[in-house]
Amino acid sequence: MDLILTNGRFFTADEAAPWASGVVVRDGRIAQVLDEDTPAPPTSGQQVHDLGGRLVLPGLIDAHTHPSGVAKSAWHVPLPQTDDVDAILTFIRAYGEQHPKEAAPYLFFEYYPSTLFAGSGPTKDLLDSAISDRPVLCQDFSDHAHWVNSKMLELLEVDEHTPDPVPGLEMFVRDAHGVPTGHILEFAHLRFIDRLYDSIAWRPPEELTADSLKPFFEFMTRHGVTSLFEALIEDEDVLPALHELHRRGELHTRYEGAVRFRTLADLPDAIERTQRLDREHGTDHIRVRTLKLFLDGTNESGNSAVLAPLVHDDSGSLGEMQIETDELVSCLLLANDAEIDVHIHMVGDRAFRAGCDAVAAAKESLAETGGTWRTQVTFAHCELIDPADMHRPAELGIIVNWTNHWSAGYFGEEAKSYLGEERWNRMYDFRGVLQAGASMTFASDVVTNYELHRGNPFFGMQVAATRVDPELPLDLDRYPGSVRPSRDSRFDVTALVRGHTIEAARQLRIDDRVGSLEVGKDANLVVLDRDLFHVDLDQLSQVSPSAILFEGHLAFGSLT
């Protein structure tokens, strides 16, 4: 039986016909798009719903997120939101007293503000003053730095003789004698974490199952997300768990995943793993077709790759990159040979330029040999872009992916201590990228259960459209209205919706099936309780789906 939805305001995301008044759904696909010139078919024997003028969007797409990380973090302990070090230590000490070592042999706290130590960095001795009888880790707000106590370093078997996995980037911060201070950058501890677990004969409850993943996917469904990209598959168990959710009829989402590589040396293994995972687990709804590279660090940790020296460092440091341009060119060509896409984390303007240079050189090299460019390259984050490079993604066919709920005060002002005020004010400014005609996609990049609520795409739209974070506003006395500079860098709502629909579908290479309301595409629709194109921008987060259709079936809410 056909499903007919009429009397709605349908934003189709189809440039040829962006608005419609209804759709006909047949066998899970859109069979007809209705407008004033295309009346609804006869309704005898059909299921018809009058939407009463409600706004309808294509199913939304989260183009960079971490369902596995959220599921695995359920055992983490949330820290109080405060900039007071003593208050945090008091909380940790009390938690340790309430949860003895026998019951909680390893404690993981999240998050402490990136600005907490004003550029000096946390120390193991300070954390020892709260708990010293067992390993303790605190994760900072950027998610790329950690603070650990002496017991944790001891059980990791990391000391002054332990080489850093990637010096300057993935590393243990050290004192003048080379002794680790307790400050860790870019998850360096994970290279040694099995030693800790073996020593304490305990492992955290991080098994990925259908039941542990289900809360994440239910949250996404309730908020209109019908496709997503997991930007890093660390645990392959996520894939059979997704199959189980699908078998149970509880997966109302298309899934695309990525496998990490670090250098050209490990890229062949990463390509083989990607191909194996897609061969063994790939279906019409679950795919693994992308490689992930962390090119630099973060602005908040002072290890992003920048064009001008970091202001805190008298040595003239330009930050760090995992690999340099020439090696990245070789990586892109190898990925292209394998017909696999590449998703690159980059934060600083030097990393952005190196990425553009590498794509340009790889394409030129291929053209000289008569080869065909097949790889789609996405740059994730791109927090600082030199104005001279804004036009390059459009020219090179690079997709720029942005975590829009970061657009205001989420990370505070710590990056300013490394970049200086002028560059800090230019962060998160993508006007030139859009004006040049590049494709931009949007995402939540939620990595733990602590921040899952910020995965609501309408919350992210509000932050990006206002440059104000309603949860973590900037100081009103210094930033009028708590608006992060520059006010002119705010996003247009239409661009935000397109970046969550058709543009994101192109990034995931599923735009032949989803991303817009067109005949033949999956009937993934989001019916909203109010029109986000006509609400005040500071009310966008209050917009809520009243019904979600996934492939023509009601996945959430009601059409009545």
MILUMGU-576569 format. One record per residue: x, y, z of N, C-alpha, C in turn; residue in one letter. Coordinates in steps of 0.02 Angstrom, whole numbers, plus 50000, padded with zeros to 5 digits. Each point is the difference from the previous one (the first is absolute). Example, Ala and Ser with C-alpha at 12.3 -4.5 7.8 and 13.67 -1.06 7.14 Angstrom:
BEGIN
506604971650390499555005950000500455006050000a 499825005349964500425005950003499615005550037s 
//
This chain:
BEGIN
500424994050000499585006050000500445006350000m 499825004649956500375006349997499875004250063d 500505003950019499945004950053500045006949967l 499495004050012499985006749969500025005250056i 500495004449996500065005650047499855006449962l 499495003750024499795006049965499995006050047t 499895005949970499925006250037500585001250048n 500604998949976500605001550039500425005149964g 500525002350035500515004249968500634995949996r 500114997049942500544995249991500625003649972f 500545000250040500645002449973500344994049970f 500054999849934500234993949966500764999449996t 500365005750007500735000249989500184998549928a 499525000049956500104999149928500055007049969d 500585001849975500095006749974499515001749944e 499804995049961499545001349945499305001650024a 499814997450057499325001150027500054999550076a 500235005350034500154999650072499404999350046p 499405001449976499414999850043499454995849969w 499634996550042499444996049977499465000250054a 499414997449983499445000050047499824993150025s 500294994749969499854993350022500424994949964g 499974993850023500354994549967499564993850002v 500124995649953499694993350000500564995050011v 499904995650049500504995050018499744993149981v 500434996349964499814993349979500604995450009r 499914994550036500534995150011500635003250029d 499905004750046500575003050035500355005549962g 499785001449939500325005249960499505005549982r 500275005649980499575005649978499784998649929i 499354999249991499734998449934499785006249963a 499855005450037499765006149968500115005850048q 500215005749972500065006250039499455004649976v 499605002550047499405003849982500125007550009l 499725003849955499995007350007499345002549971d 499945006549992499375002849976499814997449931e 500524998549960499874997549933499964992449996d 500134996650056499984992850002499554997950057t 499354999649989499544998450054500094992950025p 499754998750060500044993450029499594995149960a 500214993849995499634995049963499364998250037p 499554996349968499394997850034500174996450065p 499615001250052500184997550066499624993650020t 499614997249956499634994050018500494994350016s 499934997350060500444994550020500695002150019g 500145006550002500675002450018500005002550072q 500595000250029500095002750067500215007349992q 499565004650020500125007149987500055003750067v 500515004550004500085004150059500065007349980h 499565004050027500035007349991500465002750055d 500555003149980500505002350049499865006950028l 499465003049979499805006450029500515005549993g 500374999949945500485005349987500674999250033g 500124994450033500644999050035500584999549951r 500605002150024500614999749959500264992850000l 500214997849941500284993349992500695000749967v 500494996650028500684999949973500184992949977l 500494999449955500294993449989500314997450065p 500064993550007500344997350059500685003250009g 500155002150062500635003550013500584995050003l 500605002649988500604995949998500525003250047i 500274996050045500555002250043500644997549966d 500385004649972500554998249955500664998950035a 500004999650067500624998550037499814999250073h 499954993850023499824998850069500324993450023t 499864998050063500354994350029499544995850043h 499564996149970499554995850040500374995150045p 500554997149975500374995350042500285003450062s 500285006049991500275003750057499485001650052g 499415001949977499455001550047499814993850038v 499924994449965499804993850032500534997650051a 500635000749981500544997650044500115004550061k 499745006149998500135004850054499484999950055s 499544995449998499455000150049500264999550072a 500594997350010500274999150068500415006150022w 500135004949956500395005950019499625004150052h 500385003850039499715004050054500015007449979v 499425003249996499985007149981500285004450056p 500435004649981500255005050047499525005950004l 500005003550056499595006150003500275005349951p 499555004049972500225005349955500245005950041q 500665000750004500305005350039500705001449975t 500235006250011500685002049985500435000050062d 499764997150054500355000050064500364993250008d 500665000149998500394993850005499864996550067v 499965003950054499884997150066499334996550003d 499495003049967499344996849999500024993449963a 500374999749946500064993749963500374994850041i 500545001950032500384995350042499584997650058l 499615004550030499564998050055499494994849977t 499715001149941499524995349972500334993249988f 500604999949970500354993849986500164996350064i 500255003750050500184997050064499384996850033r 499445003649999499394997350031499754993949962a 500055000249933499774994349961500424993850017y 500665001150007500434994450017499844997150068g 499835004250047499824997650067499354996149999e 499535002149957499354996749996500034993549959q 500524999449958500074994249956500704997150011h 500084995550047500664997450017500334996449942p 500654999350005500414997049947499744993249979k 499764996150048499774993249984499405000149953e 499585005150006499405000649958500145003949936a 500475004650003500165004249942500765000549993a 500314995049969500744999749998500315005149953p 499615003049956500255005149953499455005149991y 500165006450009499505005349996500135004549940l 499475001349963500035004249940499515005750009f 500255006250004499585005950010500005004249936f 499415002949985499945004749944499515005550018e 500105006249977500605002849971500265005550046y 500645001649996500235006150032500115005249945y 499895006550014500065005149949500705000449972p 500055001149935500665000849969500375006050027s 499635004850027500305006150027500214999450073t 499904994150030500074999350072500705001850025l 500514998549960500685001050024500375005749965f 499625004149963500275006249971500654998949963a 500044994749960500594998949959500574996450035g 499964998950066500564996850035499954992449998s 499424997349993499914992849997499904996950068g 499584994950006499884996650064500594995550017p 500054998050064500544995750022499734993950037t 500394994749998499814993850035499995001250076k 500465004150025500035001250073499365003250025d 499735004549960499385003450020499434994950004l 499964995649950499474995050000500124994850055l 500634998650015500164995450055499725002550066d 499955006650007499755002850063499274998350012s 499654998049946499304997950007499944992550007a 500334996349954500004992750002500684997549977i 500314995750039500664997449981500034992450004s 499464996750023500044992850012499814995849939d 499795003349945499794996449940500075004849940r 499994997449939500065004549942499395004449992p 500145006449985499475004949988500165003849937v 499505000949958500075004049939499445005149997l 500175006249983499515005249988500085002349927c 499455000449965500025002049930499825007349994q 500395003649959499865007249994499465001249948d 499745006149999499415001549961500114999449925f 500625000549978500144999349928499974992849978s 500024995350049500004992849987500674997749971d 500495004449995500654998249971500575000650051h 499835001150063500525000450052499734996850063a 500464997450041499804996450061500485001650057h 499744999350060500375001350061499974993650042w 500594997250016500024993750036500435000650062v 499894995450046500395000050062500614995549992n 500424999850053500624996149998499864992649992s 499494997550034499844992949997499834997949929k 499665004349963499834998249931500634999549957m 500455004850006500634999749962500404993850019l 499994998450064500374994050024499724993749967e 499344999449999499694993949973500014999949923l 500045005749969500115000349928500724998049982l 500435000350052500724998749992500315005349954e 499795006250012500265005749961500435004250047v 500625001249980500455004250039500445004149954d 500555002650027500445004449960500354996249944e 499994993350002500334996149948499514997849945h 499375001450009499494997949951499965005049943t 500124997949938499945004749944499275001949988p 499885006249979499335002249982499794996649935d 499374997949994499774996949938500105004549939p 499825006550007500125004949947500265006350033v 500645001050004500285005850035499695006649976p 499805004150049499715006449984499264999949988g 499714994049991499284999549986499684994950046l 500134993749990499724994750043500554998450051e 499935003050060500595000250044499825000850073m 500504998650043499975001350071500395006550013f 499665005050026500355006250017500504998450056v 500605003049995500544998150046500315006250032r 500344998950057500365005450032500705000649970d 500425004250029500665001349972500444993849998a 499834995050041500404993850003499694994449959h 499475001549963499674995149958499494995650036g 499875001650063499524996150039499295002249983v 499544995449984499315001949985499685003850059p 499665005549983499715004350051499304997950022t 499694995749960499304998250012499525003249951g 500275003749952499605003049947500134996249936h 499474997549968500064995749942499635003149941i 500314999949942499685002849940499844994549949l 499435000949968499784995849943499994992550016e 499754998250058499864993050017500624995649999f 500585002950015500624996050001499954994150048a 499625000850054499944994750050499674993649973h 499595000849948499654994149974500484995049968l 500605002249983500494995349973500244995150054r 499905001850063500274996150056499454997650048f 499365001249983499464998950048499924992750020i 500174995349955499934992950017500464998050058d 500565003450006500454998650057499645001750066r 499655005650000499645002050060499454994950016l 499614998349951499454995350011500264993250024y 500554997749970500274993650021500255000450072d 500295005750019500275000750067499464999950054s 499435003149986499475000350050499494994449991i 500114995849949499554994449986499275002349996a 499905005349961499335002849993499975003649933w 499434999949970499885003849939499335003550006r 499955006049972499385003850007499434996749962p 499385001350021499424997249966499865003749935p 500394998349949499975003649936499794995649942e 499704994450014499804995549946499485003349956e 500114999749936499525002849952499504994649981l 499385001150019499454995449984499425004049973t 499504996549975499405003449977499705004150057a 500004997350060499695003550056500415006150022d 500664999549997500405005850021499995005649949s 499904998349936499975005049947499305003049993l 499504996250021499315002049988499835007050026k 500215002150061499825006750023500265005649954p 500604999149973500265005149954499565000549938f 499844994449969499615000249939499285002150012f 499734998350058499335002450017500005007650006e 500525002750032500065007350007500025003249931f 500414997449956500075002949933499344999649962m 499664994450005499364999349965499505005150025t 499955000850067499525004850028500135007249976r 500625001349981500185006849979500095000749924h 499744995049964499955000849928500584997449959g 500494996850031500594997549964499854993149972v 500034999449934499854993649968500614997149963t 500565003550002500634997449972500575003250041s 500554996350007500565003050037500654996949978l 500545003650017500684997949984500384999250065f 500224993950016500434999050059500725001349977e 500305005350027500635002549974500604995950022a 499904994950040500564995750019499744993550029l 500114994449965499834993450027500614997550037i 499985000050066500554997450039499864992750020e 499384998350008499804993350022499534997149948d 500224994749967499614997149945499354996850025e 499934999150065499384997150026499395004449986d 500135006449983499435004449985499604997349940v 500344996849954499664997949938499514994250011l 500204994550032499484994950014499455002550047p 500175004850044499495002850044499495003949959a 500235003649950499545003649955499564995149961l 500294994549978499604994949965499454997450045h 500164999150064499504997550047499445005050009e 500185006550006499485005250005499564999949938l 500314999349942499614999849938499554993949998h 500264994350022499594993950000499395000750045r 500105003750056499455001050048499535005649977r 500145003149944499585005549977500085006450040g 500595000850032500125005750044500545004749973e 500234999049939500495004449969499655003949945l 499855006350015499655004349951500505005149971h 500584997549983500555004349980500454996449951t 500205003649948500554997549958500665001750035r 500484995449996500635000750036500584999549951y 500475004850006500634999749963500565000650051e 500524995949994500545000250049500685001049967g 500505002050042500675001449975500524996350041a 500554998249967500574996650031500595004950002v 500355000250056500555004850007500664997549970r 500385004649971500704998849985500405006050026f 500654998950011500415005350029500545002549951r 500284995449960500545001849955499934995849936t 500425001549952500004996149938500194992750015l 500424998950050500224993250016499434995550021a 499525002750039499454995850023499375000549956d 500045004049949499415000949957499794993649964l 500464996049972499784993849967499594995550046p 500224999450063499624995950048499315003050013d 499975006850004499355003350012499534999049941a 500285000349940499594998849940499734992850000i 500444995350016499794993050002499464999050053e 500085003350058499504999350053499345003049978r 500025005849969499395003249976499634995549951t 500364997349952499694995749950499734993650032q 500364997250049499774994050034499365001350039r 499995005650037499405001550040499405001149955l 500105003449944499435001149956499784993649966d 500494995849985499834993549968499634995550048r 500224999950064499704995550048499355002650031e 499945006750004499435002850037499575004849958h 500235001649940499655005049961499324997549976g 499505004550006499334998649975499745006449967t 499385000049982499705006049972499975005650052d 500024998350065499955004950053500645001250039h 500474995449995500625000450040500594999449952i 500425005249999500575000049954500625002650035r 500584997749977500655002450023500415001549938v 500075006449982500315001749937500465006150005r 500225001750062500375006150010500594998950046t 500555003749986500595000150042500015006450040l 500254999750062500025005950044500735001550019k 500195006349994500675002450019499945005950046l 500354999850056500085005950043500645003649977f 499925005549964500585003449971500375004250051l 499635003550044500325003950053499604999050064d 500155004250051499684999250065499425004650009g 500015004050054499455004750013500295006850018t 499605005149989500205006850019500045000850075n 499574996550036499985000650073500604996750033e 500304995249967500594996750027500655003049975s 499955004749954500605003249973500404995649953g 499694994949970500374995849953499654999749932n 499605005049985499755000649931500565002749956s 499964998449935500525002349953499805006749971a 500405005150014499825006949983500535003249955v 499795005149962500455003349953500465005050034l 499775003250053500415004750039500134997050068a 500575001750032500184996750063499475000750054p 499954994950040499565000250058500265005350049l 499555003750030500215005950038500314998350067v 499884994050026500254998250066500714997349998h 500264998849939500624996249992500545004449969d 500515001650038500545004349975500424996749947d 499934993449992500404996449950499745001049929s 499425003349993499725000949933499644993949974g 499734995950045499674993849981499405001349955s 499934995949949499425000249955499534994250013l 500064996950059499584994350015500254993749967g 499574994949998500224993549976499514997149950e 500274996249952499584996149954500224992750003m 499524995649994500134992850000500464998149942q 499845002749941500424998849941500035006549961i 500525000849959500085006049960499684999149932e 500015005349961499615000349938500194994449951t 500644998949989500214995049950499744993150018d 500044998350065499754993450021499244999649993e 499675005550013499275000149994499804999149926l 500385002849954499874999049929500014992549984v 500534996650024500054992849987499434996250030s 499785002150059499434996750033499365000849959c 499895006049975499405001349960500014995949935l 500574999549969500054996149938499874992650014l 500264997550056499884993050017499274998750016l 499685004650036499294999450014499605000349936a 500215004349953499655000549936500054993549961n 500584996950001500084993549966499514994950028d 499885000450066499554995350033499275002249997a 499875005949972499335002849994499675000750069e 500385002750047499765001150068500055007450016i 499505002750034499985007050017500445001550061d 500175006450009500455002050054499685005850039v 499984999350066499715004950045500565002350046h 500185006549997500605002450034499815005050054i 500194998450063499965004850055500555005249990h 499815006349998500495005449997499715006050035m 500425003750035499765005550042500355006549983v 500664999949992500385006149987500025001949926g 500185006349987500015002449931500564997049959d 500564998050032500534996649963499794993049979r 499644996650044499744993449982499515000549942a 499575005250003499515001049946500365001249933f 500515004350001500365001449938500364993849975r 500314996350046500354993949980499514995049969a 499404999550029499504995549973499805002049929g 499885006549991499825002449933500574998849950c 500615001550021500584998949957500064992649980d 499874995650048500074992949987499474997649951a 499385002250008499474998149953500165002649931v 500235006349995500175002949935500564996149967a 500524998350039500574996449971499814992949980a 499584996750041499794993249983499595000049935a 499555004849993499605000349939500435001649939k 500485004550009500445001749944500424994049980e 500264996350049500404994149985499594994849962s 499394999250022499574995149967499835002149929l 499885006549991499845002549933500574998949952a 500625000750024500584999149957500074992949974e 499734995250037500044993049979499364997549968t 499515004649993499374998149969499544996250046g 500145000250065499584996550048499365003850016g 499564996750036499355002950019499985001250075t 499795005950019499945001650072499334997350025w 500034995450049499394996950026499885001550073r 500525001750036499945000950072499665006750017t 499544999750046499695006150026500365001750065q 500245006250005500375002250059499565004850039v 499944998750065499645004450045500495002650053t 499995006650010500405003050054499535001350059f 500144997050057499585000950059500295005450045a 499575004250025500145005350049500245006549968h 500635000149976500255005949963499875006450040c 500175000050064499825005550045500325006749981e 500594999649972500365006149980500234999249928l 499745004449957500174999849929500285006849980i 500575000149968500275006349975499535002649945d 499845006550000499545002649948500224998449929p 500654999549989500244998549933499834993049976a 499794995650046499854993149982499254998549999d 499595004850015499284998750005499704997349936m 500275002049942499714998049936500194993049980h 500494997050032500304993949974499564993850006r 499624999050053499574994050001499534999649940p 499705005649982499555000049942500374998149937a 500595002749990500394998649939500254992849998e 500144997150058500304993450003499494994550013l 499375001950010499484995050013500044997050070g 500295003750047500064997850069499365001950037i 499744995450039499435001450044500265002350068i 499715005350027500205002450066499454998150050v 500204996450052499534997650051500115003850065n 499475002950028500055004250059499534997550055w 500265000050061499614998350059499665006350025t 499375001149979499715006750008499855002050071n 499934995250047499885002150069500645002550034h 500564999749965500625003050025500065007449982w 499525002849965500085006549968500035005950048s 499934998850065500005005650047500494998750057a 499754998950060500444999750058500154993250028g 499884994749961500074993250027500704998650027y 500515002449966500684998750021500315006050036f 499595004850019500265005750038500505004049960g 500505002550035500495004549969500714997450003e 500094993550016500674997450007500415000849936e 499694999249942500375000549937500325006949992a 499705005050032500275006849994500715000550028k 500154996050051500675000250030500524997249953s 499804996249950500474997349951499985003849933y 499425002349981499915003249935500035007650002l 499865002950059499945007350003499295002149981g 499845006250017499315002349992499785000449927e 500445002549956499795000949930499814993449968e 500404994950010499844993549970499404996850035r 499975000950066499434997250037499345002949974w 500015006449983499395003249974499824997549930n 500484997249965499874997449932499814992749999r 500034996750058499824993050001499264999049983m 499854994349971499314998049984499675004749949y 500395003249959499725004549949500044996549932d 499434997949975499974996149938499665003949943f 499935006550009499645003949948500334999449932r 500665000649999500354999649936499944993249967g 499984994750040499924993249974499334999349965v 499465002450034499344999549970499925004649940l 500265006050006499935004849944500354997549938q 500534996150009500364997349942499634994149968a 499504997550035499594994649972500184993050023g 500384999550054500184993350026499414996750033a 500034993550004499504996250036500194999750074s 499545002150044500124999550072499484995450032m 500244995850045499564995450035500075001350075t 499504997750038499995001550072499924993650041f 500235000550063500054994050040500025001750074a 499904994950041500025001050073500684998450030s 500364995149972500644997750027499954998550075d 499444997650023499954998150071500394993650010v 500414999950053500454994350011499854996350065v 499615003150044499844996650063499265001250017t 499764995850045499315000750023499885006750034n 500535002850028499975006550035499715005449954y 500184999849936499795005349955499494997849948e 499724994150009499544997549949499435004849988l 499765003450052499425004449991500155005649949h 500655001649991500195005049951500004997249929r 499864993649993499944997049934499355001749966g 499545003450035499395002549969500185004949945n 499864998449937500215004549946499695006950004p 499425000750030499695006650005500355004350052f 500304996950050500435003650047500615002749964f 500324995749960500575002249962499845005649952g 499424999649968499795005449954499945006650038m 499714999850060499925006250038500675003150016q 500484995950023500655002750018500345003049938v 499974996549944500325002549939499675006249972a 499345000550009499635005749974500055006250044a 500204999150063500035005650047500695001650025t 500474995349996500675000450031499955000850076r 499464997450028499915000050073499864992950022v 500374997650051499874993450027499555000850061d 499384997749999499555001150056500214996350063p 500404994749993500244996350058500655002850028e 500435002349956500665002450020500135006849968l 499625005150020500085006649969500655003350020p 500275004049954500595004050015499815005650048l 500515002850032499915005250051499645006149970d 499415001550028499605005649974500375006750005l 500415000850051500355006350009500515001449946d 500254994749969500505000949947499744998549930r 499454996349997499714998149935499265001750001y 499825005849972499295002150001499544994649975p 499504998550041499534994749982500294993150002g 500614999350026500384993650000500144997449930s 499975004549950500124998149931500754999349989v 500214994349975500704999049984500185003949937r 500565003750002500225003449939500164994749947p 499845001549938499675006149977499254998649991s 499605004850020499284999449991499824998749927r 500395002749954499864999349928500124992949975d 500294995650042500154993249979499434995150014s 499425002750019499434995750014499754996649935r 499734994050008499754996349942499285001649985f 499824999849937499325000649977499644993350011d 499375000250020499634993950017499954995449939v 499895002849941499944995849941500654996149988t 500575003350008500644996649992500084994450051a 499765001350061500054994950053499574993949983l 499405001249975499564994449982500294996149941v 500245003549949500294996649943500624995950021r 500395002850047500594996450023499844993950040g 499404999650027499774994250037499604995249956h 499915001849937499594995749956500394998349936t 499885003649947500274998049936500765000349997i 500305005250032500745000449998500314994350040e 499724998450058500254994450039499914993449964a 499444999449963499904993849962500544999249947a 500225005549971500544999649951500654997950033r 500135002550061500614998050036500004992550012q 499434997350019499954992850014499894995849937l 499965003349943499884996749935499354996050000r 499495002950031499344996749999499475004749973i 500225005249963499535005049975499564997349945d 500154994049975499534996949953499404997050035d 500054999350068499464996950037499685004750052r 500385004750027499745004250054500275007249991v 499795004450045500265006850000499535005249972g 499524997849960499515004649971499354996149988s 499475003749993499354996949987499885000149925l 500204994749968499944999349927499734993149984e 499674999449944499724993649979500554994849995v 499874994350030500474994449998500454999550061g 500035005350040500434999850059499614997150060k 500394997850049499684997250060499555005250033d 499444997750026499535004550033500225001150073a 500555003650007500245002150066499785007250010n 499545001250046499715006650009499975001850074l 500095006550013499955002750068499455005250001v 499464998550036499445004750008500125003850065v 500035006749996500175004150058499405003150032l 500075001550065499445003050037499945007449989d 500525003049970499965007149981500485001149942r 499945005749968500385001449939500675003350019d 500544996349992500655002750022500235005849956l 499705000849941500175005849958499665006450024f 499534999450048499635005850021500005001050076h 500404996250037500065001150072500605004650013v 500005003150058500585004050019500614995450003d 500585002649980500594995849997500194997150068l 499875003750053500174997450066499494995050026d 499524998149957499514994950017500064993849956q 500524999749958500074994449954500074993450037l 500345000150057500094993750037499354997450029s 499485004250003499364997950026499574996649946q 500205000649936499654996649947500084992450011v 499454996449991500034992950015499614996049949s 500254994249979499614995849955499374997350034p 499445000349964499394996850025499904993249967s 500364998849946499984993449967500634999049959a 500254993849999500584998249959499804994049958i 500085000549935499914994349956500684997749976l 500124993550006500614997049973499804994749950f 500175001449937499824995649945499254998550000e 499625005450012499284999649995499644997650061g 500374997750050499684997350061500105005050057h 499505000550042500035004650057500504997350050l 500555003850011500514998050048499935003550066a 499655005650000499915003850062499415004649991f 499625001150055499485005050001499364997949966g 499635005149977499354998849969499885005149945s 499664997849947499835004449944499345003650013l 499654998350052499355003250012500085006450040t 
//
